[in-house]
Amino acid sequence: MRIRRRRVNESRRRQRRIGARALALLGSVLVLVLFSGVNGASAHAALTGTDPQEGSVLKSAPRQVTLTFSESIGLFDDSFRVLDPENRRVRTGEPEHADGRADTAGVTLPRGLGTGTYTVAWRVVSADSHPVSGAFTFSIGKPSATRAPLPPTAGDPASSALYDIARYAAYSGLALSIGAVTFVLVCGFPGSVRRLLVTGWWILLGSTFALLLLRGPYERGTGLSGVFDPKSLSDTLTGRPGIVLVARLALLAAVAFAPPRVPVRGRGAGRGVVVLGALFSLALAVTWAAAEHASAGIQVPAAMVSSVLHLLAMAVWLGGLAALLTALHRPAEPVAPAVVTRFSRLALVSVAVLAVTGVYQSWRGLGSWDALTSTSYGRLLVVKVALVALLLAAAAFSRRWTTRAATARTPATVPAGRVATPVTVPASEGPASEVPASDGPASDGAAGDGAKGGPGDTEYHRGLRRSVLAEVTIGILVLVITTMLTGTQPGRAATESADSVAAVRRVTSRTTLVPFDVGTPGGHGKVQIELTPGQVGENSVQVVVFGPDGGLVTVPEVRLSFTQEARKVGPIDAGITDKGGYWTSDGLTLPLPGTWTMKVTVRTSDIDEITVSKKVEID
C-alpha cells in the first residue's frame, strides 16, 4: 500500500512539474506576442500625399520622391520602382523613412533626369501586417508624348492566392482544434472527436508553416520563386508577423508532447488539464489578434481583448459543431442528449460573447453607418451578419431536437439501499450499451447517458444530424467571410483615408479644363490650367494645350487673367510665359476667396485666336 501511495505521489509531482513548465511556456509566448511591437496606428496604411504631386509638371528634376501615409509603414529593398518615359528603370537610392518619420517613405533620384513623364510604383507594409501598393506619375519640363504604362501593383496572383488559402486553412485548423478540445473537456464526449483534434492540429501546423514561407512573396508581391529566398525569410522572421507565426509553431510543438488520451468530464479531468487547455486556446487566439486589425488603430488594448474573445467564441461554437457532427455520424459511439445539452448551453454563451465583441469590433472597424454600404469592409460585414442570423436559425432547430429528446426520456431511479441493476439501453443506430439503471439526470439537468431510450432515438439523431450539418455548412461560409474581413481595409480607415486624400488634393492644386475652338480646321482643343495651391494668396500656374487628338500641341501664344465680378476685382493678369511647350507663372496673387472667372486667350496662328471663360472656386 505504501509503495502504491509513493508511486501515486510521484506521478502527481511529475504531472505538476510538467504543468508548471507548460504554464511557463504558454505565459512566455503570450508576453512575447502581446508586446512584440503592437502600436496605435490606423489599420491599413493609406497614401495621403506624394512629393512630387501626382500629375504635376516640374520645372527641374527633383532630387527625391517622398510618400506620406496615414500610419507607420515598413519598407522593403525594392519598395520603389521609378520608370522613365521610355519605360526604363531609373537607378535610385535605398528606400528610407523621410526625416526619420515612420509614416513616410522616400527614395533619392539620380541627377540629370531628362524631360518627360516619369512613373513611380511603390509597395509598403502597413502596421497591421497587410501590404499596400500603388503608382503615380509626374513630369519634368513638360509631359511627354510617350510614357511608361502604370505597372501592376496588386502583387503576384499565385503568391496572394496561396497565402489566402493558407489563411483560410489556419482559421479552420484553429476552430477544429479548440472546438474539439472543448467538446471533449467540457461536454464529456471522449470518442471519435479525438481524430478531429489531431486533424485540426495538423491543418494548423501545415498552414502556419505555409504562411511563414509565403509571407515574404506576399508582402513584396513577388512570385513563388522567393519562397526560400534567404533575405526574404530573414526579414519575415525578424518582423512582427513572422514572430507571431513562430510563436504559434512553438505552441503547436508543445502540445505535440501532450498524452494521447486526455481525461474528459466526469472521468478524471482535473482542473489543471482544463486550465492548460484554456491557456493553450488563449495563446493561439492571441497569435491571430497580434497580427491583424486589432493590433493597429484606435483602442488597441480593448481591441486585442475583444478580438481574442471573438476568436475563442467562434472556435468553440463552430469547431464544437464540427465535433458534434463527427460524433453523430459514428453509430458505434452514440451521443447522449446530456452531451448535446451541455454543448447547446456552451454554444449559447459563445453566441453572447460573439454578439458583444462583434458589435464593438463593427463600431471600431466601420466608424459610421454610411461605411456599411460605401466600403468593401461594410458590405462584407453585412453578409457576415446575415450568415450568422441563418446560423442562429439552424441552431434553433438543433436546440428543438435536443429539448424534445431530453423531455421524452424519464430517468429510472433506485430506492435507497438497493444495488443498481445494469439494464440495456438502445444506442440509437449503433449497438446496445449497458449502464446502471440508477443513473439520474446529468449535473446540468439534462438526461444522462444512462437514461432509458425509446423508439424516438433514431428520429432524434437523424433530425439533429440534419440541423447540425446545416449549421456547419453555414459556419464554413462565416469562416470564409471572416478571413476576407481580416484582409480588407476597415471602413473607418477607408473613410479617413479618402477624406485625407481629398483634403490633400483640395489644398495642393486645382486643375481645370477649358475647351476652345477658333473655327478653323484643326483649330480646336482644350486648355489645362493648374493652380497650386488654389487658395487665397500667392499661387503658381501651369498651362498646357491639347489638340484635337488629345495630344500636346504648341501654340504661338496663351494669355490668362482672373476676375471676381461680384466684388469688381480684376482682371488680374497671370503673367504666364512660354517654357517651350507649356506656360507657367509663379507670381499670381488672388486676394479674395470666392468664385473667380478665368479668361484664357489661345492664339493658334498669326490671325486666329479665341478667348474662352470658366469659373473656378478659390478657398
ABEGO torsion letter per residue (X at the ends): XAAAAAAAAAAAAAAAAAAAAAAAAAAAAAAAAAABGBBABBBEBBBABBOBBBGBBBABBBABBBBBBABBBBBBAAABBBBBAAGBBBBBBBBBBBGGBAABBBBBBBBGBBBEBBBBBBBBBBAAGBBBBBBBBBBBGBBBABBBBBBBAAEBAAAAAAAAAAAAAAAAAAAAAAAAAAAAAAAGBABAAAAAAAAAAAAAAAAAAAAAAAAAAAAAGBBAAAAABAAAAAAAAABAAAAAAAAAAAAAAAAAABBABBBBBGAGBBAAAAAAAAAAAAAAAAAAAAABAAABEBGAAAAAAAAAAAAAAAAAAAAAAAAAAAAAABAABBBBAAAAAAAAAAAAAAAAAAAAAAAAAAAAAAGBAAAAAABAAAAAAAAAAAAAAAAAAAAAAAAAAAAAAAAABBBBBBBBGBBBBBBBBBBEABBBBBBBAABBBBAAGBBBAABBBBAAAAAAAAAAAAAAAAAAAAAAAAAAAAAAAAABBBAAAAAAAAAAAAAAAAAABBBBBBBBBAGBBGABEBBBBBBOAGBBEBBBBBBBBBBAAGBBBBBABBBBBBBBAAAGBOBBBAGBBBAGGBBBBAABBBABBEBBBBBBBBBABAABBBBBBBBBBBX
